[in-house]
Amino acid sequence: MFIFGTKCQNQSQYMEKFNTLREKTGLSIEEVAELTNYSKRHVYRWENGKTKPKKPILDELSRIAENGISYKANGKTEFTFIDLFAGIGGMRKGFESVGGKCVFTSEWNKYARQTYAANYEMDHDIAGDITKISEEDIPEHDVLLAGFPCQPFSIAGVSKKNSLGSPHGFEDKTQGTLFFDIARIIKHHKPSAILLENVKNLVSHDKGKTFQVIKDTLQELGYYFDTRIIDAKSFLPQHRERIFIVGFRTDLGFDFSELNIPDSNSGPKLKSILHPQDGSEEEEIPFTIGDKAKVNPKYTLSDKLWNYLQDYAEKHRKRGNGFGFGLVSPEDTSRTLSARYYKDGSEILVQQKGKNPRRLTPRECSRLMGFDRPRENGFEILVSDTQAYKQFGNAVAVPVVEEIAKFIKPFILEEKKQRGQLFIFSEVNDEVLEYKI
């Protein structure tokens, strides 16, 4: 079995190796760009020897060329992951799409657990409060995923130890926060890779102290990492900026900036996720009703609420505060969907001809977050509207995670190989192909 492991000494050798491997795989420039999540321009530069593709990319192409194994693994497991602060599984959905298998899930909210269990094949129970779960009770895994809450770190204990000249580490800095639980699990299991997600303001939270402690902790734990703020607007009709932190145990030359994100100005518009209300979509009670699947009138704002929102916005406008509701048309992109959307829906109100505006239905929220594709309704919503709005408002944008998963997968497999063993599965049968380094 051929494994590409030779270190090319110059640019022309990299170009020759890349071109040879691409020819063996039978992949076009466009297909390589799609599989690696680099732009076509970037792939052309590899083809012409202008830049060098990183070793994980070459290894992935070599694996496809020699073993006939598809990049997406055709549903076969190529790496395992755990899903912490899982919510309704947005991270899981993204990493399963590239061949990952979830081996552990933790989510404390009972309604989110209900939605999660209804939408994913479960071969393990959903664990509850992560602070009460020993790291030893969590299975071994290749990747740790966590969209954790943003909390300030207390420096009182650290300051005291500094004054006494005592050593201190992440246990002291992060104790009492949920990030501490992430750190203790990383320390015990030493996964090949980690992906953390948080709000954009994590960088400036508590005057930058929170983010600095997180970076210091990951360095202390021995991880090489990079960060990037990504706006879901490139994939979904919603302005939603989140920070993602990707880390590896080995320095693989990972550069998050090389992830090719489409121009956000060319992203989809709200009409792609709204109910068409013309009969082309089947009725889905309670969200839509009747032969034409019209949006249920209960989602239209009452006169009292609509007048209140307009008066409140005008009051703040006069004070120069800039507060206002988000009134949108099908041709617009929405503001960020938040967990408070159930209260009055003010951040995203859909215009209606001759009527007060309306909230999005939970199904439209599912599409807005990428759990359902446009015009689809496969994601099970079994909870109340209030709980559904909270769940989608707290979720990650699925297409963003899918793009990140696709981009970092070759690095995950490379790190696994460098650690000693990598198991992959043939797409022809269930034969296990084992690399030993």
N, C-alpha and C positions, 0 to 999 in steps of 0.2 A: 504493500500500500504506500503510495507516495504522499508525503507530508511536506508541504513547502516550509522549509525552515532555514534556508540559506540566506545569510545576510548579504544583500547586494552591496557591492562596493562603490558603485557610481550610478548616476542618473540613468544612463543608457541601459544598465542591467535591470533596473527597476522597470523601465519602460518595456523592455523585452519580456520580462516575467509577466507583467500585467497583460500585455497584448497576447502572449501565449495562453495565459489562463482564460482570458476572455474568449479566445477562439475555441478553447476546449469546452467551455460551458455553453457556447452557442448563444450567449447573451448579447443583445444590442447595447449601444451606448445608453439608450433610454432605459433599458431594463436594469443595467448596472446602476444607473442613477437612482432608479426607484428602489432597488434592493438595498443600497448602501445609504440612501437618503442624502446623497450629495447632489449638487446640481449637475446638469449635463455638461455645462462649461467646465466644471471641476474634473469630470471624468475625461473629457477631451484633453485636458492638461496632463492627466496621467498617461493617456494614449500617446501623446506627443512628447512625453518626457520633460514637460515644463515643471511639473511637481511630482513628488513621490507619494504614492498611496501608502498608507500606514500598514504595518505588518498584519494586523487583524483583518483588514480588507482583503489582502492577498491570501491569507489563510482561508477565509470564507470562500473565496472563488475557487481555491484549490480543492476544498472539501466538496464543493458542488461538482467540479470537473471530474474528480477521481471516484466519487462514491455515488453520484447521481442523486444527491440529497438536495431537496429544495431549500431555499433560504427560509421559508416560512414553516418548514418542517412538516407540512401537511397534518398538523394536529399532534405530532409526536413530540414527546418531551425532550428538550435539549438542555434545559436548566430548570432549577427549582427556585421558588421565591416564597417569601412570607409577606403577608398583607397586614400591616399595622395601622391602627386608626382607620380601618378599612372603609367606613361609611357604607356606601352602596356599591363599592367595587370598581370604581373608575380606574384605579391603578391596575387592578387585576385584569380588567377587560383589555387594557392596552398591552400588557405583557403576555397574556394568553395568545394574543393575535400573532406573536412571533415565536411560538413554540415553548413558552414557559409553563410550568405547572405549579399551582399554588399548593403548598403543603401545610400552611398554618394561617389562620385568620383571627384577628382580634378587633372587636368593636363593642363598645359598652352600651350604646343606645339600642333598646329592644326593638324599636320600630325600624331602625336601619338594618338590624340583624334579620328582621322579617323580610325586608326587601331583598337583601343580599342572598338569603337562603332560597328565595323564590326564583332567582335569576342565574345561579351558577351551579354546576354539578359539584356537590359537596361529598368528599370522602373523609371529611373531618368535621368535628363540631366547631362552631364559631365561639371562640373564647371571649370572655367579657373584659373586665377591667384589667388592662395590661400591667398596672402597678401591683396587682396581686398574683401575677403569674411569674414563676421562677424561669430564668433564662434556660435552665437545664431541662425544663419541660417543653421547650420549643424545639421542633425538629431541626436537623441540619439543613442548610439551604445555601444556595449560590448567591441569591440577591435579596436584599432587604428593602422593602418599599414602605414608605411612611409619609402620609400627609398630616403632619403633627400640628397641634395648636401652638400659637405664638404666645409665649409666656416670658416675663422678665426673670433674670437670674439674680438671686441675692448674692451680694459680694461681702456681706458682713462676716461670714465665717472665713472667707479667703483673706480678708483684711487682718483678722485676728491672727491667723496662721503666719501671715507675712511679718507681723510685728514680733512674733515669737521665733521667727526664723525657721518655721516648720515647713516641710514640703507639702504641696497640695496638688491635686489634679482634677480631672473632670468630675470625680465623685463629689468634691467639695463645691465646685462651681455650679453644678447642675442639679444637685440634690433638691428634691421637692418639686421638680418640674417633670413634665412628660418626656422631655428630651432626654432626661437622665435614663429613662427606661429604654429608649432607643440605644443610647450609648452602652448600657450594661449588656444588652443583647449583642451588639456589635463586638464588644470586648470578648464575650464568651465564645461566639460562633465564628467570628472573623470571616464573614461572607466575602465572596469574590468582589461583589459590587453592591453599592447602595444608591438608592434614589430617594431623596427627600423633597417634599413640596410644601410651599407655604405662601402666604400672601406677599405681594411685592414689598410691602412696608417692613418686612422682616429685616431688611438691610438697615433701616433707620430706627427700628424699634428700640426704645430705651437709649436713645442717643448713640445707636450703633453697638452698644454693649452686648446685646443678645446675639447678634450675628457674629461678633468677634469670639464669644465663648463657644459657639457652635463650630467655628473654623478651628479654634485652638483645640477643641475636643477631638475633632476628626484627625487633626495632625498628630495629637497625642496617641490616638488609636492606630496610627500608622497608615492612614489613607491619603492617596493622592486624589485631589478632587478639583472640580471646576464648577462654576455656577453660571446660570443664564436666566434672564427674565424673558418670558415668552408670552405674547399676547395671542389668545385663542382666536382673535378676530381673523387670522389668516385661514382658519378652518371652519369657523362657526360664525353666525351673524351676531356676535356678542363681543364687546370690548371687555376682556378679562385677562389681566396681567398677573402672572404668578411667577415666583422664583423657584427654580429647580436646582438641586445640588446633586451632582453625580460624582461618586467616588469609587476608586479601585484600590485594592491592596498592593498592586504592582504599578510602577510608573510606565504606562503604556503610550505616553505621548498623547493622551486624550485631550482634545481641544473642542469644547462645547460650541465655540463660535463657528465651527465647520458644519454644524447641523444646518441643512438648507431649509429655511422657513420661507414659504411663499409670501409675496408682498401682501400685507394686510389690506391694502386698498382694493385688491382684486378678490377679496373673500366673498363668501355668499351673503345674501340679504335675507331679511326675516321671512320673506315670502316662501323661502325654501323649507321652513319649519312650521309655518302656520297651517291650520286646517283650511283646505280650499273652499269648503262649504258649497260645493257645486255638484255633489253626488259622485265625484270621482273617488271619494274615500268612503269606506264603509262606516256606518254609525258605530260609535264606541261610547256607550252609556257608562258613566255620567258626563263624559267630556263633550261628546257631540250627540245630537239626537235627530231623528227623522230621516226621510229618504235621501235628503241632500247632506246629511251629517252636519247640520248647522251647529255652531258652538252653543252650548247650553246657556240660556239667558242668565243663569246664576253667576256667570263670570263677568257680566256687565256691572259696572259700578252703580250703586244707588245714587239718586240725586243728592242725598245728604252727604255721602262720602265724596262725591265728585266736587260739590260746592266747597266742602271743607278743604280739600287738597288745593283747589284754585285760590281760595282765600289765604291759606297758609303760605303758598308760594308767593303771592303778591305781597304779603306782609314782609317776608324775608327779602324779596327783591327791593323793596323800599329801604330796607336797612342795609342793603348792599352785601347781603350774605350769600347770594347766589343759589339759595335753595330752590329746587323746582322738581316737579315730577318729570318723568321721561315719557313723553308722548311720541309714539312711533307709528310709521306706516310700513306696509310690506316691503318698501324699497329701502328701508333704513337698516342700520346695525344698532343693536340695543346696548344699553348700559350693562354693567355687571349684575347678573342675577345673584341675589344674596339670600341668606337664610331667613331674613325678615320679610321676604316677599309675601308671606301669608297674611301679614298685618293689613296692608292696604294696596299692595302691588304698585306702589307709586314709581318705582324705578323703571318699570317697563309696562306702559299702558298702550294698548293697541287701539288706534283710531277706528271708529265705526261710523258709517254714514247715517246721519239722522238719529244717532243714539249716543249715549255716554260711552266713553272708552271702556275697554274690558281688560281684565287680567289675562295672561297666558293660561291655558289649561295645563295641568300637570303633564299631559302627553306632549304638549308643545315645549314644556321645560325639559323633558327628557330628550327631545330632539335638539334643543338649544345647547344642551351639555354634551351631545354626541352619544348618549346611551342608545338612542334610536337614530337611524339615518332618516333623512327627509322622506316623508310619506310612509314611514314604517311605524309600527306600534307593537313590536315584539317584546319590549322591556316590560316586565310585569310590575304594575303599580297596584298594590293591594292595600295600601294604607290610606288614611284620610287625606284630603287636599292639604290640610295644614302640615301634616307630617311629610307629604310628598314635596311641598315647596321648600321645607327646611332641608330635606335630603338633597334635592338637586342644587339648592343654593350653597350647600356646603361641599359639593362634589368637585372633583377635578374635571377638566375638559378632556373627554376621552380621546379625541383625535390628536391632541397634543401629546398625551402619554404614548399613544401608538407610534407617533413619529420619533419620540425619544427612544422608545424600546427598540424600534427598528435600527436606529442609529447606533445604539450602544451594544446591541447583541453581539457583533463580532468581537468587541472588546471583552465582553463577559466570557465568551468561549476561549479567547486567547488567555485571559487571566486564569481560567480553569486549567488550561493546558500547562501553564507555567507552574501551577500548584501541584501538578503531578498526574492528573487523570481527567479525561474528558469522555463522557459517554454520549454518543449520538445514535440515532436510529435510522435505518434505511427506509426510504419512502416506498420501496418495493415490498418489504415485509417487515417483521418486527425484530429482525436480527440486530443485535447490539454491536456497534463498531466501537472499539475502545482504543483511544490514543494513550500511550504511556510515554512519558518524557523521562 
